[in-house]
């Protein structure tokens, strides 16, 4: 798994390439925590176009990040997820907590949407 | 059962071997001209079962995970087994969103995903002795 971090306004955009499973979720969690600390931000967008595989560990990790971000008063979203990743999200009924958008711009509109 | 082809492997209960289990399964399957979606379904189910063995069976301590793949007459048969803790209440474990380990960021969706992506699933488990999961799926092409 490879992660790339980019900051836009108050949002950390995390591009994930590779496979998301129990093993790589540990990396995802640690790196995301470090990036939030270093780069700041109160929202997260996971850009998933490069995700070639995801199992339910990915859902667990996303819920974990949702809880972190909620504490900061922010929002979390996923963008560019393929059908398979969206199916796993739908099965676990997570779309109300972590909505999915076809592109980063729409996801940014959602997470940055609320006025302070 | 007699299989036209089969393999059985044992590997260390380490999280990096989750990918190995998926790759071995996909390589075995590829001989039978499955669709991309069938490969992903079966890989995902195997990943869930192997992850359960590592996290719940062995509680991330050392152990050995067994993976079996069999092919017979257009059907794929999978077994994933551990000799770990076992499951106290199988029905509860299979409920969507139930997890015994929320502190480890588990979603509780493992069994639901196995049931969704495979056609048949059977769980044998005994506390203190381990768990064996049987799964089956028909391939659309032979």
Interface residues (C-beta under 8 A of the other chain):
Chain A: X19 X21 X22 X23 X25 X26 X29 X53 X55 X56 X57 X59 X60 X61 X63 X64 X84 X88 X91 X92
Chain B: X15 X16 X18 X19 X22 X40 X43 X44 X47 X48 X51 X54 X55 X96 X97 X104 X105 X106 X107 X108 X109 X110 X112 X113 X116
